[in-house]
Amino acid sequence: MRRYFLRKLFIYGLTFVVAVTVDWAIPHLMPGNPVLTLMSRIQIQDPHVAQHVYDHYMRAFNLDLPLWKQYAYFWVSLVHGDLGTSILEFPSPVTSIIAHAAPYTLGLLVPAILLSW
């Protein structure tokens, strides 16, 4: 019984790591730049100001770093519970967006886990 429980726990942990990695990788594989998407919503007219704002957001979202550092910062932030700011719903924190959807997710997750055991 203990071995079965440890195996299930390992599979859940591995699934979590793979899901988080895919969640991090998909936006990096998509064409385009999330900062340019954000800036298109702001609609800045002056090119000098636009470049300054672009550089600021690239640093703020850690997009100016190498991919391995971005991945490491993603995991560190995840462990600390700081998921950053949403680019699509700027300036809303990602944690508040997740908190809004959490009851629906748990409503699907709990029965799925019970059925899988």
Secondary structure, 3 states (H helix, E strand, C coil): CHHHHHHHHHHHHHHHHHHHHHHHHHHHHCCCCHHHHHHHHHCCCCHHHHHHHHHHHHHHCCCCCCHHHHHHHHHHHHHHCCCCECCCCCCCEHHHHHHHHHHHHHHHHHHHHHHHC
